[in-house]
């Protein structure tokens, strides 16, 4: 049986997972009457809720006598570490581009990685049935993108299909081609993607690209077999990236991908993508090899993290009421376990025994980790995200991470966006119309200037703007950037918030809490309209007397409070504030709850 290994890469929301659904259906992986969830590959709860792919996943389809291993990859820049690893185990990539939006930053990122590895991409222009589709223009933009990334001649000669992933058809001719099925895509994969180069006679070797934990089998390590054959119960050893021995062990299970299932098989040969169980310490980027093999397989270096947050024990007066995992030991174990499977994350112990620095690619990646932990029952205090600076070895200059930001906005809002981005020390690189009355703006902006800008951007563009970000590189430090313009309203005592007190405070600024909510001294309950912090009493009730009046007291009518999501809270807080995360609540608080301690630290900071 012939075999092909292919990855589907694209920007977020361009339709990768939906296309994989249709490939599975049309290859007969499901029964005619089988009920299958939409976006079947997005198996994680958070993926389903947010409609994005977070973890790269493998599936396998059988079309005629051709077995195709397909890897669905994330489209968000924050999960780029997943994509970089995956590309090393495939022989071809399908580059998916939206027929209306065209190539976006993550398209450029994943395509650049694929071209560097010498892969020859196939281009599928998806969603050509959209009313605002401009398939031929987008095709030209994709060619320009290939050229700008220094693609070789054979890579520039890429085949193109026009498709509607949701409706399950692809065609080579947009005007007159039949719009029946995805057969043209299956044929293109068969003809354009090379079969894996296999050495079945050589000793067994495999590079681990993803890791997951299973309650019955322990660690499950997925990768592509480079050479040789792996059999159940076979003796193997694991080597780290630099060749050190990690462990000796046995393969207790060999699992092959068949549709959405993983099926135990007796043996698997070079070129196939399989999952192995039985090893206890081996992790991503390690090599599993036959005991007679001396050195490890080469693995792709991963781009370094650019953003860090401090995860610490929740020490507020309300700690331990909602979560059952509250100790520093539990938090530390969970973070180090996460870092094993996610090579784009780096964990470091800090001077304090109950705080850990977690560095990653962006706010979304770290936000997903926090959301996962709170659902598991953890309580945490999280600091404001901060960027990781570097020092240039030759000049000794301080360097900071710069992101390429692509913004699509209605023309009337473009002036506001340019103004706000220039305040954040961003440079405007390109400005051009992008169809449908929209303007495309491309900026190079410091990462620290973009922290907290997303919600402000949506307000400025009345929710119509689309912003995409991608790490561009390091550049000399661009100087201070103005912080949040507003202060905070801080509770001055412990108790339960009262509607009458909140009503009296409404002219001070918008609230973030409802009546009847537990509060404590130092907790942020609203936003002060001025630039300074203000301590307020939110538990003070109305003084009642037994003297009646002819007019009844009017019922207190409160303005609805600002709803703080996790991402919004993380981007909103200042350096002296924390987000308290529990399984049921997200609260904002000052780092130092006692007002005298706050003033003392503030004076010390100003003196230094």
KABELGI-V899357 format. One record per backbone hydrogen bond with DSSP energy under -1.0 kcal/mol. NH is the residue of the N-H (numbers start at 1). CO is the residue of the C=O. E is the energy in kcal/mol with one decimal. If there is no record, write none. Layout:
NH	CO	E
NH	CO	E
//
This chain:
2	65	-1.1
4	67	-2.1
6	69	-2.9
7	92	-1.9
8	71	-2.6
9	94	-2.3
14	11	-1.4
19	15	-1.7
20	16	-2.1
21	17	-1.9
22	18	-1.6
23	19	-2.2
24	20	-2.4
25	21	-2.2
26	22	-3.0
27	23	-1.3
28	25	-1.4
29	24	-2.2
34	31	-1.3
42	39	-1.6
43	41	-1.8
48	44	-2.0
49	45	-2.3
50	46	-2.4
51	47	-1.6
57	72	-2.2
59	70	-2.7
61	68	-2.6
63	66	-3.0
66	63	-2.6
67	2	-2.7
68	61	-3.0
69	4	-3.0
70	59	-2.6
71	6	-2.1
72	57	-2.8
73	8	-1.2
79	76	-1.6
80	77	-1.8
82	79	-1.2
84	80	-2.4
85	81	-1.5
86	82	-1.9
87	83	-2.0
88	85	-1.1
89	86	-2.3
90	87	-1.0
91	5	-2.1
92	5	-1.0
94	7	-2.9
95	122	-3.5
96	9	-2.6
97	124	-2.4
99	126	-2.4
102	98	-2.1
108	104	-1.8
109	105	-2.2
110	106	-2.7
111	107	-2.2
112	108	-2.3
113	109	-1.8
114	110	-2.1
115	111	-2.8
116	112	-1.9
117	113	-1.4
118	115	-1.6
119	114	-2.0
122	93	-2.5
123	159	-2.5
124	95	-3.0
125	161	-3.0
126	97	-2.4
128	163	-1.8
130	127	-1.6
133	130	-1.7
134	99	-2.8
138	134	-2.4
139	135	-2.1
140	136	-1.7
141	137	-2.2
142	138	-2.4
143	139	-1.9
144	140	-2.3
145	141	-2.1
146	142	-2.4
147	143	-2.4
148	144	-2.5
149	145	-1.4
150	147	-1.6
151	146	-1.7
156	152	-2.3
157	153	-1.2
158	156	-1.8
161	123	-2.3
162	171	-3.1
163	125	-2.7
164	169	-2.4
168	164	-1.2
169	164	-1.5
170	181	-2.2
171	162	-2.5
177	173	-1.9
186	182	-2.0
187	183	-2.8
188	184	-2.1
189	185	-2.4
190	186	-2.2
191	187	-2.6
192	188	-3.1
193	189	-1.4
205	227	-1.9
206	288	-1.9
208	286	-2.7
209	222	-3.1
210	222	-1.7
212	220	-1.8
214	218	-2.2
218	214	-2.1
220	212	-3.1
221	276	-2.8
222	210	-2.5
223	274	-2.2
225	272	-2.5
226	205	-2.3
227	205	-1.3
228	199	-3.2
230	268	-2.6
232	266	-2.1
233	251	-3.7
234	231	-1.5
236	249	-2.9
237	289	-2.7
238	247	-2.7
239	287	-2.8
240	244	-2.8
243	240	-1.9
246	238	-3.2
249	236	-2.8
251	234	-2.2
252	277	-1.9
253	277	-1.2
255	275	-3.1
256	263	-3.0
258	261	-2.6
259	60	-2.3
261	258	-1.8
263	256	-3.2
265	254	-2.8
268	230	-2.1
270	228	-1.1
271	225	-3.1
272	269	-1.8
274	223	-2.2
275	255	-2.8
276	221	-2.7
277	253	-2.0
285	208	-2.5
286	283	-1.6
287	239	-2.8
288	206	-3.0
289	237	-2.8
290	204	-2.5
293	290	-2.3
306	360	-1.8
307	360	-2.3
308	386	-2.9
309	358	-2.3
311	356	-3.1
312	381	-2.7
313	354	-1.8
319	316	-1.9
321	318	-1.3
324	377	-1.0
325	377	-2.3
331	327	-2.0
332	328	-2.8
333	329	-2.4
334	330	-2.1
335	331	-2.3
336	332	-2.4
337	333	-1.9
338	334	-1.9
339	335	-2.1
340	336	-1.2
342	338	-1.6
345	342	-1.8
346	359	-2.4
348	357	-2.2
350	355	-1.5
355	352	-1.1
356	311	-2.8
357	348	-3.0
358	309	-3.1
359	346	-3.0
360	307	-3.0
366	362	-1.9
367	363	-2.6
368	364	-2.5
369	365	-1.6
370	366	-2.3
371	367	-2.5
372	368	-2.4
373	369	-2.3
374	370	-2.6
375	371	-1.6
377	374	-1.1
378	373	-2.1
379	325	-1.8
380	581	-2.6
381	312	-2.5
382	579	-2.6
383	310	-1.7
386	308	-2.6
388	306	-2.1
390	399	-2.6
392	397	-2.9
396	392	-2.2
399	390	-4.0
400	475	-3.1
402	473	-3.4
403	445	-3.4
404	470	-3.5
405	443	-2.6
406	468	-2.8
407	441	-3.1
408	466	-2.6
409	439	-2.3
411	437	-1.5
413	410	-1.8
417	413	-2.1
418	414	-2.5
419	415	-2.2
420	416	-2.7
421	417	-2.6
422	418	-2.1
423	419	-1.7
425	422	-1.7
426	421	-2.3
427	444	-2.5
429	442	-3.5
430	442	-1.6
432	440	-2.2
434	438	-2.3
438	435	-1.0
439	409	-3.5
440	432	-3.7
441	407	-3.1
442	430	-2.7
443	405	-2.8
444	427	-2.2
445	403	-2.7
447	401	-2.5
453	450	-2.1
457	453	-2.9
458	454	-2.1
459	455	-1.8
460	456	-2.7
461	457	-2.0
462	459	-1.4
463	458	-2.9
464	461	-2.0
466	408	-2.1
468	406	-2.5
470	404	-1.5
472	402	-2.9
473	402	-1.6
475	400	-2.2
477	398	-2.5
487	530	-2.9
489	526	-2.6
490	534	-3.0
491	523	-2.8
492	536	-1.9
495	519	-2.3
497	517	-2.6
498	538	-2.6
502	498	-2.1
503	499	-2.5
504	500	-1.9
505	501	-1.2
508	505	-2.1
512	525	-3.3
516	497	-2.8
519	495	-2.9
522	491	-2.5
523	520	-2.2
524	588	-2.5
525	489	-2.7
526	489	-1.2
527	510	-2.8
528	487	-1.6
529	508	-2.5
534	488	-2.7
536	490	-3.2
562	511	-3.0
569	565	-2.6
570	566	-2.4
571	567	-1.9
572	568	-1.4
573	569	-1.9
577	574	-1.7
578	589	-2.8
579	382	-2.5
580	587	-3.2
581	380	-2.8
582	585	-2.6
587	580	-2.6
589	578	-2.3
590	522	-2.6
591	576	-3.0
598	594	-2.2
599	595	-2.2
600	596	-2.1
601	597	-2.4
602	598	-2.3
603	599	-2.5
604	600	-2.1
605	601	-2.3
606	602	-2.3
607	603	-2.2
608	604	-1.7
//
